[in-house]
């Protein structure tokens, strides 16, 4: 049993312990709040920086439907590309065995029903911070040049050959858009980009957009 003196000392000790514990809890909460505030502030700064760099670009492209027609010319049972002499460059994506030419943006053959189309409003690959936008059909027809684009993932490469140079791009974003006749392109406008557009596989009301950023340029 504690005597009265010991009880008094115990009560004082207990009171001091509770006060110190309370101060520790209060201090901990205060510090945690300060850390949270600092974290939130840093995030806001990063978000502001990201918003400045990544700008929503809205560019119109024609509604891209799956191709239903078949186009082919044959000579001695061998296919002859009727647009070969009109090509000013080509796109290669080795992963999906794509190697196809494209004509100039103002050519009458620059049409999604004939070729891989350069979308109006595009810039050519040699324009710094520009956006080279290509559209093509998916599906199973002969002109469905982007049929296998759905197999691509982030990090995959595409190569554009243009004016004796090869432009090497890497996929940095893939997203779907409603098929409305317009498409929104979200890209970092401080980078030189390649954008590929085609119908989304197994989704008649969607289109898929592939954003690629330029990694390097080599002489051909």
C-alpha positions in Angstrom: 0.0 0.0 0.0 1.2 3.5 -0.8 1.3 6.0 2.0 -0.1 9.5 1.4 3.3 10.9 0.5 3.9 8.3 -2.1 0.4 8.7 -3.5 1.1 12.4 -4.0 4.3 11.7 -5.8 2.6 9.0 -8.0 -0.2 11.4 -8.8 2.3 14.1 -9.8 4.3 11.7 -11.8 1.2 10.4 -13.6 0.1 13.9 -14.3 3.4 14.9 -15.8 3.4 11.7 -17.9 0.0 12.5 -19.3 0.9 16.1 -20.0 4.1 15.0 -21.8 2.2 12.3 -23.7 -0.4 14.9 -24.7 2.3 17.3 -25.9 4.0 14.6 -27.9 0.6 13.7 -29.6 -0.1 17.3 -30.2 3.4 17.9 -31.6 3.1 14.8 -33.8 -0.2 15.9 -35.2 1.2 19.4 -35.8 4.2 18.0 -37.6 2.2 15.6 -39.6 -0.1 18.4 -40.7 2.9 20.5 -41.7 4.3 17.6 -43.7 1.0 17.0 -45.4 0.7 20.7 -46.2 4.2 20.8 -47.6 3.5 17.6 -49.7 0.3 19.2 -51.0 2.1 22.4 -51.9 4.9 20.5 -53.8 2.3 18.5 -55.7 0.5 21.7 -56.7 3.7 23.1 -58.0 4.4 19.9 -60.0 0.8 20.0 -61.4 1.2 23.5 -62.5 4.5 22.6 -64.3 2.8 19.6 -65.9 -0.1 21.8 -67.0 2.2 24.2 -68.6 4.1 21.5 -70.6 1.2 19.2 -71.6 -1.4 21.2 -73.5 -4.6 19.9 -74.9 -4.6 20.2 -78.6 -7.9 19.8 -80.5 -7.5 19.0 -84.1 -10.2 17.8 -86.5 -9.9 14.6 -88.5 -12.4 12.8 -90.6 -14.4 10.1 -89.0 -12.4 6.9 -89.7 -14.6 3.9 -90.4 -13.4 0.3 -91.0 -12.7 -0.1 -94.6 -15.1 -2.4 -96.4 -13.8 -2.1 -100.0 -11.0 -4.0 -101.5 -8.4 -2.4 -103.7 -5.8 -4.2 -105.6 -4.0 -4.1 -108.9 -2.2 -7.0 -110.3 0.3 -7.5 -113.1 1.4 -11.1 -113.9 -0.1 -12.1 -110.5 2.2 -9.7 -108.6 0.9 -6.7 -106.8 2.0 -3.4 -108.1 1.6 -0.4 -105.8 -0.1 2.3 -107.9 1.1 5.1 -105.6 4.7 4.1 -105.4 5.9 7.0 -107.6 4.0 9.5 -105.5 5.4 8.6 -102.1 7.4 11.3 -100.3 8.3 9.1 -97.3 7.3 6.0 -95.4 6.5 4.7 -91.9 7.9 1.6 -90.5 6.8 -0.3 -87.3 8.8 -3.5 -87.2 6.8 -5.0 -84.3 3.7 -5.3 -86.5 5.5 -5.7 -89.9 4.3 -2.3 -91.2 6.2 -0.6 -93.9 4.1 1.7 -96.0 4.6 4.9 -97.9 2.7 8.2 -97.7 2.0 10.9 -100.3 2.2 14.6 -99.8 -0.5 16.3 -97.7 -1.9 18.1 -100.7 -1.9 15.1 -103.1 -5.2 13.9 -104.4 -4.1 10.4 -103.2 -3.7 11.6 -99.6 -6.9 9.8 -98.7 -7.6 7.3 -96.0 -9.5 5.2 -98.6 -6.3 4.9 -100.7 -3.3 5.3 -98.4 -2.1 6.1 -95.0 -3.4 9.7 -94.8 -1.6 12.7 -93.5 -4.2 14.6 -91.5 -4.7 18.2 -92.5 -3.2 20.5 -89.9 -0.2 18.2 -89.5 3.4 19.3 -89.8 6.0 17.2 -91.5 8.6 15.3 -89.4 11.3 17.9 -89.9 9.3 20.6 -88.1 10.6 21.1 -84.5 7.9 20.6 -81.9 5.5 19.8 -84.6 3.0 16.9 -84.9 3.0 14.6 -87.8 -0.5 13.0 -87.7 -1.3 9.8 -89.7 -4.6 8.1 -90.0 -5.5 4.8 -91.6 -8.2 2.1 -91.5 -8.3 -0.9 -89.3 -10.3 -4.0 -90.1 -9.6 -6.7 -92.6 -9.6 -5.0 -96.0 -6.7 -4.4 -98.2 -6.4 -0.8 -97.2 -6.5 -1.5 -93.5 -2.9 -0.4 -93.0 -3.3 0.2 -89.3 -5.0 -3.2 -88.7 -2.4 -4.3 -86.2 -1.8 -1.1 -84.3 -3.8 -2.6 -81.4 -0.7 -4.8 -80.7 1.4 -1.8 -79.8 2.2 -0.8 -76.2 4.0 2.0 -74.5 7.7 2.1 -75.4 7.3 0.6 -78.8 9.1 2.3 -81.7 8.0 3.7 -85.0 10.3 5.0 -87.8 9.4 7.7 -90.3 11.6 8.0 -93.4 11.5 11.5 -94.9 13.8 13.6 -97.0 16.8 11.3 -96.5 16.5 11.1 -92.8 15.0 8.6 -90.4 12.9 9.9 -87.5 12.8 7.5 -84.6 9.7 7.8 -82.2 8.6 6.1 -79.1 5.0 5.6 -77.9 4.3 7.6 -74.7 0.5 7.5 -74.6 -2.4 5.4 -76.0 -6.0 6.4 -75.4 -9.5 6.0 -76.9 -11.8 8.7 -78.1 -15.5 8.6 -79.2 -16.0 8.4 -82.9 -17.6 11.8 -83.5 -15.8 13.1 -86.6 -13.4 15.0 -84.4 -10.5 13.8 -82.2 -8.6 15.4 -79.3 -4.9 15.1 -79.4 -3.2 15.3 -76.0 0.6 15.8 -76.3 3.5 17.6 -74.9 3.8 20.6 -77.2 7.5 21.1 -76.2 8.3 17.8 -78.0 8.3 16.8 -81.7 5.6 14.2 -82.1 4.1 11.5 -84.3 0.4 10.8 -83.8 -1.3 7.7 -85.2 -5.1 7.4 -85.4 -7.3 4.4 -86.3 -10.5 2.7 -85.3 -10.5 0.8 -82.0 -10.5 -2.9 -82.4 -13.9 -4.4 -81.7 -15.4 -1.0 -80.8 -17.4 0.5 -83.6 -17.9 3.8 -81.7 -14.3 4.4 -80.7 -11.1 5.5 -82.2 -7.6 4.9 -80.7 -4.9 7.6 -80.6 -1.2 6.7 -80.3 1.1 9.5 -79.2 4.8 9.1 -80.0 7.6 11.4 -79.2 10.8 11.9 -81.3 13.9 10.2 -79.8 16.5 10.8 -82.5 17.1 11.5 -86.1 19.6 9.7 -88.3 20.8 10.3 -91.9 19.7 7.7 -94.4 
